Amino acid sequence: MYVICEPCIGTKATDCTDVCPVNCIHPRKDEPGFDEAEQLYINPDECIDCGACEAACPVQAIYPADSVPDKWKSYIQKNADYYKK
């Protein structure tokens, strides 16, 4: 599973959404809530661990869950919580 962390805040570059083969990164530009969202989020139940998003992210905000820097560990839960709405 991959996680989007703090560098995405305020940036919301959607390069990752364009390359995700299972469409598990939201909100997309054309979805309700995109403008209000602080960042993008990866659905942990749908992510297939392909790594395409990590390579596409222009701000290096995406990490495998087991490699998230300690200062951003809370983003693992933050990504999961986004999908519990």
Phi and psi restraints in degrees (range 20) as a CNS / XPLOR table:
assign (resid 1 and name C) (resid 2 and name N)
       (resid 2 and name CA) (resid 2 and name C) 1.0 -108.6 20.0 2
assign (resid 2 and name N) (resid 2 and name CA)
       (resid 2 and name C) (resid 3 and name N) 1.0 156.6 20.0 2
assign (resid 2 and name C) (resid 3 and name N)
       (resid 3 and name CA) (resid 3 and name C) 1.0 -134.2 20.0 2
assign (resid 3 and name N) (resid 3 and name CA)
       (resid 3 and name C) (resid 4 and name N) 1.0 137.4 20.0 2
assign (resid 3 and name C) (resid 4 and name N)
       (resid 4 and name CA) (resid 4 and name C) 1.0 -95.9 20.0 2
assign (resid 4 and name N) (resid 4 and name CA)
       (resid 4 and name C) (resid 5 and name N) 1.0 128.6 20.0 2
assign (resid 4 and name C) (resid 5 and name N)
       (resid 5 and name CA) (resid 5 and name C) 1.0 -112.8 20.0 2
assign (resid 5 and name N) (resid 5 and name CA)
       (resid 5 and name C) (resid 6 and name N) 1.0 -170.6 20.0 2
assign (resid 5 and name C) (resid 6 and name N)
       (resid 6 and name CA) (resid 6 and name C) 1.0 -49.6 20.0 2
assign (resid 6 and name N) (resid 6 and name CA)
       (resid 6 and name C) (resid 7 and name N) 1.0 -38.1 20.0 2
assign (resid 6 and name C) (resid 7 and name N)
       (resid 7 and name CA) (resid 7 and name C) 1.0 -57.6 20.0 2
assign (resid 7 and name N) (resid 7 and name CA)
       (resid 7 and name C) (resid 8 and name N) 1.0 -17.7 20.0 2
assign (resid 7 and name C) (resid 8 and name N)
       (resid 8 and name CA) (resid 8 and name C) 1.0 -76.2 20.0 2
assign (resid 8 and name N) (resid 8 and name CA)
       (resid 8 and name C) (resid 9 and name N) 1.0 -24.4 20.0 2
assign (resid 8 and name C) (resid 9 and name N)
       (resid 9 and name CA) (resid 9 and name C) 1.0 -59.4 20.0 2
assign (resid 9 and name N) (resid 9 and name CA)
       (resid 9 and name C) (resid 10 and name N) 1.0 126.4 20.0 2
assign (resid 9 and name C) (resid 10 and name N)
       (resid 10 and name CA) (resid 10 and name C) 1.0 81.3 20.0 2
assign (resid 10 and name N) (resid 10 and name CA)
       (resid 10 and name C) (resid 11 and name N) 1.0 -14.8 20.0 2
assign (resid 10 and name C) (resid 11 and name N)
       (resid 11 and name CA) (resid 11 and name C) 1.0 -96.7 20.0 2
assign (resid 11 and name N) (resid 11 and name CA)
       (resid 11 and name C) (resid 12 and name N) 1.0 -56.1 20.0 2
assign (resid 11 and name C) (resid 12 and name N)
       (resid 12 and name CA) (resid 12 and name C) 1.0 47.7 20.0 2
assign (resid 12 and name N) (resid 12 and name CA)
       (resid 12 and name C) (resid 13 and name N) 1.0 43.9 20.0 2
assign (resid 12 and name C) (resid 13 and name N)
       (resid 13 and name CA) (resid 13 and name C) 1.0 -64.8 20.0 2
assign (resid 13 and name N) (resid 13 and name CA)
       (resid 13 and name C) (resid 14 and name N) 1.0 129.2 20.0 2
assign (resid 13 and name C) (resid 14 and name N)
       (resid 14 and name CA) (resid 14 and name C) 1.0 -97.7 20.0 2
assign (resid 14 and name N) (resid 14 and name CA)
       (resid 14 and name C) (resid 15 and name N) 1.0 19.0 20.0 2
assign (resid 14 and name C) (resid 15 and name N)
       (resid 15 and name CA) (resid 15 and name C) 1.0 -55.4 20.0 2
assign (resid 15 and name N) (resid 15 and name CA)
       (resid 15 and name C) (resid 16 and name N) 1.0 -37.5 20.0 2
assign (resid 15 and name C) (resid 16 and name N)
       (resid 16 and name CA) (resid 16 and name C) 1.0 -65.7 20.0 2
assign (resid 16 and name N) (resid 16 and name CA)
       (resid 16 and name C) (resid 17 and name N) 1.0 -38.7 20.0 2
assign (resid 16 and name C) (resid 17 and name N)
       (resid 17 and name CA) (resid 17 and name C) 1.0 -67.4 20.0 2
assign (resid 17 and name N) (resid 17 and name CA)
       (resid 17 and name C) (resid 18 and name N) 1.0 -30.4 20.0 2
assign (resid 17 and name C) (resid 18 and name N)
       (resid 18 and name CA) (resid 18 and name C) 1.0 -70.4 20.0 2
assign (resid 18 and name N) (resid 18 and name CA)
       (resid 18 and name C) (resid 19 and name N) 1.0 -27.2 20.0 2
assign (resid 18 and name C) (resid 19 and name N)
       (resid 19 and name CA) (resid 19 and name C) 1.0 -102.5 20.0 2
assign (resid 19 and name N) (resid 19 and name CA)
       (resid 19 and name C) (resid 20 and name N) 1.0 -9.3 20.0 2
assign (resid 19 and name C) (resid 20 and name N)
       (resid 20 and name CA) (resid 20 and name C) 1.0 -68.9 20.0 2
assign (resid 20 and name N) (resid 20 and name CA)
       (resid 20 and name C) (resid 21 and name N) 1.0 118.3 20.0 2
assign (resid 20 and name C) (resid 21 and name N)
       (resid 21 and name CA) (resid 21 and name C) 1.0 -73.9 20.0 2
assign (resid 21 and name N) (resid 21 and name CA)
       (resid 21 and name C) (resid 22 and name N) 1.0 -14.6 20.0 2
assign (resid 21 and name C) (resid 22 and name N)
       (resid 22 and name CA) (resid 22 and name C) 1.0 -116.1 20.0 2
assign (resid 22 and name N) (resid 22 and name CA)
       (resid 22 and name C) (resid 23 and name N) 1.0 9.1 20.0 2
assign (resid 22 and name C) (resid 23 and name N)
       (resid 23 and name CA) (resid 23 and name C) 1.0 52.1 20.0 2
assign (resid 23 and name N) (resid 23 and name CA)
       (resid 23 and name C) (resid 24 and name N) 1.0 51.7 20.0 2
assign (resid 23 and name C) (resid 24 and name N)
       (resid 24 and name CA) (resid 24 and name C) 1.0 -106.8 20.0 2
assign (resid 24 and name N) (resid 24 and name CA)
       (resid 24 and name C) (resid 25 and name N) 1.0 12.0 20.0 2
assign (resid 24 and name C) (resid 25 and name N)
       (resid 25 and name CA) (resid 25 and name C) 1.0 -112.1 20.0 2
assign (resid 25 and name N) (resid 25 and name CA)
       (resid 25 and name C) (resid 26 and name N) 1.0 124.6 20.0 2
assign (resid 25 and name C) (resid 26 and name N)
       (resid 26 and name CA) (resid 26 and name C) 1.0 -141.8 20.0 2
assign (resid 26 and name N) (resid 26 and name CA)
       (resid 26 and name C) (resid 27 and name N) 1.0 162.8 20.0 2
assign (resid 26 and name C) (resid 27 and name N)
       (resid 27 and name CA) (resid 27 and name C) 1.0 -78.0 20.0 2
assign (resid 27 and name N) (resid 27 and name CA)
       (resid 27 and name C) (resid 28 and name N) 1.0 147.3 20.0 2
assign (resid 27 and name C) (resid 28 and name N)
       (resid 28 and name CA) (resid 28 and name C) 1.0 -83.0 20.0 2
assign (resid 28 and name N) (resid 28 and name CA)
       (resid 28 and name C) (resid 29 and name N) 1.0 162.8 20.0 2
assign (resid 28 and name C) (resid 29 and name N)
       (resid 29 and name CA) (resid 29 and name C) 1.0 -55.2 20.0 2
assign (resid 29 and name N) (resid 29 and name CA)
       (resid 29 and name C) (resid 30 and name N) 1.0 -33.2 20.0 2
assign (resid 29 and name C) (resid 30 and name N)
       (resid 30 and name CA) (resid 30 and name C) 1.0 -93.1 20.0 2
assign (resid 30 and name N) (resid 30 and name CA)
       (resid 30 and name C) (resid 31 and name N) 1.0 10.2 20.0 2
assign (resid 30 and name C) (resid 31 and name N)
       (resid 31 and name CA) (resid 31 and name C) 1.0 -102.5 20.0 2
assign (resid 31 and name N) (resid 31 and name CA)
       (resid 31 and name C) (resid 32 and name N) 1.0 149.4 20.0 2
assign (resid 31 and name C) (resid 32 and name N)
       (resid 32 and name CA) (resid 32 and name C) 1.0 -59.9 20.0 2
assign (resid 32 and name N) (resid 32 and name CA)
       (resid 32 and name C) (resid 33 and name N) 1.0 142.1 20.0 2
assign (resid 32 and name C) (resid 33 and name N)
       (resid 33 and name CA) (resid 33 and name C) 1.0 93.0 20.0 2
assign (resid 33 and name N) (resid 33 and name CA)
       (resid 33 and name C) (resid 34 and name N) 1.0 -6.0 20.0 2
assign (resid 33 and name C) (resid 34 and name N)
       (resid 34 and name CA) (resid 34 and name C) 1.0 -61.0 20.0 2
assign (resid 34 and name N) (resid 34 and name CA)
       (resid 34 and name C) (resid 35 and name N) 1.0 -48.0 20.0 2
assign (resid 34 and name C) (resid 35 and name N)
       (resid 35 and name CA) (resid 35 and name C) 1.0 -63.4 20.0 2
assign (resid 35 and name N) (resid 35 and name CA)
       (resid 35 and name C) (resid 36 and name N) 1.0 -34.5 20.0 2
assign (resid 35 and name C) (resid 36 and name N)
       (resid 36 and name CA) (resid 36 and name C) 1.0 -82.0 20.0 2
assign (resid 36 and name N) (resid 36 and name CA)
       (resid 36 and name C) (resid 37 and name N) 1.0 -22.7 20.0 2
assign (resid 36 and name C) (resid 37 and name N)
       (resid 37 and name CA) (resid 37 and name C) 1.0 -66.4 20.0 2
assign (resid 37 and name N) (resid 37 and name CA)
       (resid 37 and name C) (resid 38 and name N) 1.0 139.4 20.0 2
assign (resid 37 and name C) (resid 38 and name N)
       (resid 38 and name CA) (resid 38 and name C) 1.0 -73.5 20.0 2
assign (resid 38 and name N) (resid 38 and name CA)
       (resid 38 and name C) (resid 39 and name N) 1.0 -32.6 20.0 2
assign (resid 38 and name C) (resid 39 and name N)
       (resid 39 and name CA) (resid 39 and name C) 1.0 -156.7 20.0 2
assign (resid 39 and name N) (resid 39 and name CA)
       (resid 39 and name C) (resid 40 and name N) 1.0 -178.7 20.0 2
assign (resid 39 and name C) (resid 40 and name N)
       (resid 40 and name CA) (resid 40 and name C) 1.0 -96.0 20.0 2
assign (resid 40 and name N) (resid 40 and name CA)
       (resid 40 and name C) (resid 41 and name N) 1.0 160.5 20.0 2
assign (resid 40 and name C) (resid 41 and name N)
       (resid 41 and name CA) (resid 41 and name C) 1.0 -137.9 20.0 2
assign (resid 41 and name N) (resid 41 and name CA)
       (resid 41 and name C) (resid 42 and name N) 1.0 144.4 20.0 2
assign (resid 41 and name C) (resid 42 and name N)
       (resid 42 and name CA) (resid 42 and name C) 1.0 -102.3 20.0 2
assign (resid 42 and name N) (resid 42 and name CA)
       (resid 42 and name C) (resid 43 and name N) 1.0 129.2 20.0 2
assign (resid 42 and name C) (resid 43 and name N)
       (resid 43 and name CA) (resid 43 and name C) 1.0 -74.5 20.0 2
assign (resid 43 and name N) (resid 43 and name CA)
       (resid 43 and name C) (resid 44 and name N) 1.0 114.2 20.0 2
assign (resid 43 and name C) (resid 44 and name N)
       (resid 44 and name CA) (resid 44 and name C) 1.0 -65.9 20.0 2
assign (resid 44 and name N) (resid 44 and name CA)
       (resid 44 and name C) (resid 45 and name N) 1.0 -23.2 20.0 2
assign (resid 44 and name C) (resid 45 and name N)
       (resid 45 and name CA) (resid 45 and name C) 1.0 -82.7 20.0 2
assign (resid 45 and name N) (resid 45 and name CA)
       (resid 45 and name C) (resid 46 and name N) 1.0 -18.0 20.0 2
assign (resid 45 and name C) (resid 46 and name N)
       (resid 46 and name CA) (resid 46 and name C) 1.0 -107.7 20.0 2
assign (resid 46 and name N) (resid 46 and name CA)
       (resid 46 and name C) (resid 47 and name N) 1.0 -19.7 20.0 2
assign (resid 46 and name C) (resid 47 and name N)
       (resid 47 and name CA) (resid 47 and name C) 1.0 -61.1 20.0 2
assign (resid 47 and name N) (resid 47 and name CA)
       (resid 47 and name C) (resid 48 and name N) 1.0 132.6 20.0 2
assign (resid 47 and name C) (resid 48 and name N)
       (resid 48 and name CA) (resid 48 and name C) 1.0 -104.8 20.0 2
assign (resid 48 and name N) (resid 48 and name CA)
       (resid 48 and name C) (resid 49 and name N) 1.0 12.2 20.0 2
assign (resid 48 and name C) (resid 49 and name N)
       (resid 49 and name CA) (resid 49 and name C) 1.0 60.0 20.0 2
assign (resid 49 and name N) (resid 49 and name CA)
       (resid 49 and name C) (resid 50 and name N) 1.0 36.3 20.0 2
assign (resid 49 and name C) (resid 50 and name N)
       (resid 50 and name CA) (resid 50 and name C) 1.0 -79.7 20.0 2
assign (resid 50 and name N) (resid 50 and name CA)
       (resid 50 and name C) (resid 51 and name N) 1.0 -25.3 20.0 2
assign (resid 50 and name C) (resid 51 and name N)
       (resid 51 and name CA) (resid 51 and name C) 1.0 83.6 20.0 2
assign (resid 51 and name N) (resid 51 and name CA)
       (resid 51 and name C) (resid 52 and name N) 1.0 -0.1 20.0 2
assign (resid 51 and name C) (resid 52 and name N)
       (resid 52 and name CA) (resid 52 and name C) 1.0 -60.6 20.0 2
assign (resid 52 and name N) (resid 52 and name CA)
       (resid 52 and name C) (resid 53 and name N) 1.0 -37.9 20.0 2
assign (resid 52 and name C) (resid 53 and name N)
       (resid 53 and name CA) (resid 53 and name C) 1.0 -66.3 20.0 2
assign (resid 53 and name N) (resid 53 and name CA)
       (resid 53 and name C) (resid 54 and name N) 1.0 -40.6 20.0 2
assign (resid 53 and name C) (resid 54 and name N)
       (resid 54 and name CA) (resid 54 and name C) 1.0 -60.3 20.0 2
assign (resid 54 and name N) (resid 54 and name CA)
       (resid 54 and name C) (resid 55 and name N) 1.0 -45.5 20.0 2
assign (resid 54 and name C) (resid 55 and name N)
       (resid 55 and name CA) (resid 55 and name C) 1.0 -67.5 20.0 2
assign (resid 55 and name N) (resid 55 and name CA)
       (resid 55 and name C) (resid 56 and name N) 1.0 -29.3 20.0 2
assign (resid 55 and name C) (resid 56 and name N)
       (resid 56 and name CA) (resid 56 and name C) 1.0 -85.0 20.0 2
assign (resid 56 and name N) (resid 56 and name CA)
       (resid 56 and name C) (resid 57 and name N) 1.0 -18.3 20.0 2
assign (resid 56 and name C) (resid 57 and name N)
       (resid 57 and name CA) (resid 57 and name C) 1.0 -69.5 20.0 2
assign (resid 57 and name N) (resid 57 and name CA)
       (resid 57 and name C) (resid 58 and name N) 1.0 118.5 20.0 2
assign (resid 57 and name C) (resid 58 and name N)
       (resid 58 and name CA) (resid 58 and name C) 1.0 -76.3 20.0 2
assign (resid 58 and name N) (resid 58 and name CA)
       (resid 58 and name C) (resid 59 and name N) 1.0 -10.8 20.0 2
assign (resid 58 and name C) (resid 59 and name N)
       (resid 59 and name CA) (resid 59 and name C) 1.0 -115.7 20.0 2
assign (resid 59 and name N) (resid 59 and name CA)
       (resid 59 and name C) (resid 60 and name N) 1.0 13.6 20.0 2
assign (resid 59 and name C) (resid 60 and name N)
       (resid 60 and name CA) (resid 60 and name C) 1.0 49.7 20.0 2
assign (resid 60 and name N) (resid 60 and name CA)
       (resid 60 and name C) (resid 61 and name N) 1.0 52.0 20.0 2
assign (resid 60 and name C) (resid 61 and name N)
       (resid 61 and name CA) (resid 61 and name C) 1.0 -100.5 20.0 2
assign (resid 61 and name N) (resid 61 and name CA)
       (resid 61 and name C) (resid 62 and name N) 1.0 -5.8 20.0 2
assign (resid 61 and name C) (resid 62 and name N)
       (resid 62 and name CA) (resid 62 and name C) 1.0 -111.3 20.0 2
assign (resid 62 and name N) (resid 62 and name CA)
       (resid 62 and name C) (resid 63 and name N) 1.0 131.8 20.0 2
assign (resid 62 and name C) (resid 63 and name N)
       (resid 63 and name CA) (resid 63 and name C) 1.0 -136.7 20.0 2
assign (resid 63 and name N) (resid 63 and name CA)
       (resid 63 and name C) (resid 64 and name N) 1.0 151.5 20.0 2
assign (resid 63 and name C) (resid 64 and name N)
       (resid 64 and name CA) (resid 64 and name C) 1.0 -62.3 20.0 2
assign (resid 64 and name N) (resid 64 and name CA)
       (resid 64 and name C) (resid 65 and name N) 1.0 144.4 20.0 2
assign (resid 64 and name C) (resid 65 and name N)
       (resid 65 and name CA) (resid 65 and name C) 1.0 -54.6 20.0 2
assign (resid 65 and name N) (resid 65 and name CA)
       (resid 65 and name C) (resid 66 and name N) 1.0 -35.1 20.0 2
assign (resid 65 and name C) (resid 66 and name N)
       (resid 66 and name CA) (resid 66 and name C) 1.0 -82.1 20.0 2
assign (resid 66 and name N) (resid 66 and name CA)
       (resid 66 and name C) (resid 67 and name N) 1.0 1.6 20.0 2
assign (resid 66 and name C) (resid 67 and name N)
       (resid 67 and name CA) (resid 67 and name C) 1.0 -121.9 20.0 2
assign (resid 67 and name N) (resid 67 and name CA)
       (resid 67 and name C) (resid 68 and name N) 1.0 9.6 20.0 2
assign (resid 67 and name C) (resid 68 and name N)
       (resid 68 and name CA) (resid 68 and name C) 1.0 -63.5 20.0 2
assign (resid 68 and name N) (resid 68 and name CA)
       (resid 68 and name C) (resid 69 and name N) 1.0 129.3 20.0 2
assign (resid 68 and name C) (resid 69 and name N)
       (resid 69 and name CA) (resid 69 and name C) 1.0 -57.2 20.0 2
assign (resid 69 and name N) (resid 69 and name CA)
       (resid 69 and name C) (resid 70 and name N) 1.0 145.8 20.0 2
assign (resid 69 and name C) (resid 70 and name N)
       (resid 70 and name CA) (resid 70 and name C) 1.0 -50.3 20.0 2
assign (resid 70 and name N) (resid 70 and name CA)
       (resid 70 and name C) (resid 71 and name N) 1.0 -40.5 20.0 2
assign (resid 70 and name C) (resid 71 and name N)
       (resid 71 and name CA) (resid 71 and name C) 1.0 -66.1 20.0 2
assign (resid 71 and name N) (resid 71 and name CA)
       (resid 71 and name C) (resid 72 and name N) 1.0 -14.7 20.0 2
assign (resid 71 and name C) (resid 72 and name N)
       (resid 72 and name CA) (resid 72 and name C) 1.0 -118.7 20.0 2
assign (resid 72 and name N) (resid 72 and name CA)
       (resid 72 and name C) (resid 73 and name N) 1.0 15.1 20.0 2
assign (resid 72 and name C) (resid 73 and name N)
       (resid 73 and name CA) (resid 73 and name C) 1.0 -56.0 20.0 2
assign (resid 73 and name N) (resid 73 and name CA)
       (resid 73 and name C) (resid 74 and name N) 1.0 -30.5 20.0 2
assign (resid 73 and name C) (resid 74 and name N)
       (resid 74 and name CA) (resid 74 and name C) 1.0 -64.1 20.0 2
assign (resid 74 and name N) (resid 74 and name CA)
       (resid 74 and name C) (resid 75 and name N) 1.0 -18.9 20.0 2
assign (resid 74 and name C) (resid 75 and name N)
       (resid 75 and name CA) (resid 75 and name C) 1.0 -72.3 20.0 2
assign (resid 75 and name N) (resid 75 and name CA)
       (resid 75 and name C) (resid 76 and name N) 1.0 -18.5 20.0 2
assign (resid 75 and name C) (resid 76 and name N)
       (resid 76 and name CA) (resid 76 and name C) 1.0 -61.8 20.0 2
assign (resid 76 and name N) (resid 76 and name CA)
       (resid 76 and name C) (resid 77 and name N) 1.0 -49.7 20.0 2
assign (resid 76 and name C) (resid 77 and name N)
       (resid 77 and name CA) (resid 77 and name C) 1.0 -70.8 20.0 2
assign (resid 77 and name N) (resid 77 and name CA)
       (resid 77 and name C) (resid 78 and name N) 1.0 -36.2 20.0 2
assign (resid 77 and name C) (resid 78 and name N)
       (resid 78 and name CA) (resid 78 and name C) 1.0 -60.8 20.0 2
assign (resid 78 and name N) (resid 78 and name CA)
       (resid 78 and name C) (resid 79 and name N) 1.0 -41.0 20.0 2
assign (resid 78 and name C) (resid 79 and name N)
       (resid 79 and name CA) (resid 79 and name C) 1.0 -64.6 20.0 2
assign (resid 79 and name N) (resid 79 and name CA)
       (resid 79 and name C) (resid 80 and name N) 1.0 -45.4 20.0 2
assign (resid 79 and name C) (resid 80 and name N)
       (resid 80 and name CA) (resid 80 and name C) 1.0 -63.7 20.0 2
assign (resid 80 and name N) (resid 80 and name CA)
       (resid 80 and name C) (resid 81 and name N) 1.0 -41.5 20.0 2
assign (resid 80 and name C) (resid 81 and name N)
       (resid 81 and name CA) (resid 81 and name C) 1.0 -63.7 20.0 2
assign (resid 81 and name N) (resid 81 and name CA)
       (resid 81 and name C) (resid 82 and name N) 1.0 -32.2 20.0 2
assign (resid 81 and name C) (resid 82 and name N)
       (resid 82 and name CA) (resid 82 and name C) 1.0 -57.9 20.0 2
assign (resid 82 and name N) (resid 82 and name CA)
       (resid 82 and name C) (resid 83 and name N) 1.0 -33.7 20.0 2
assign (resid 82 and name C) (resid 83 and name N)
       (resid 83 and name CA) (resid 83 and name C) 1.0 -89.2 20.0 2
assign (resid 83 and name N) (resid 83 and name CA)
       (resid 83 and name C) (resid 84 and name N) 1.0 0.6 20.0 2
assign (resid 83 and name C) (resid 84 and name N)
       (resid 84 and name CA) (resid 84 and name C) 1.0 -91.6 20.0 2
assign (resid 84 and name N) (resid 84 and name CA)
       (resid 84 and name C) (resid 85 and name N) 1.0 2.2 20.0 2
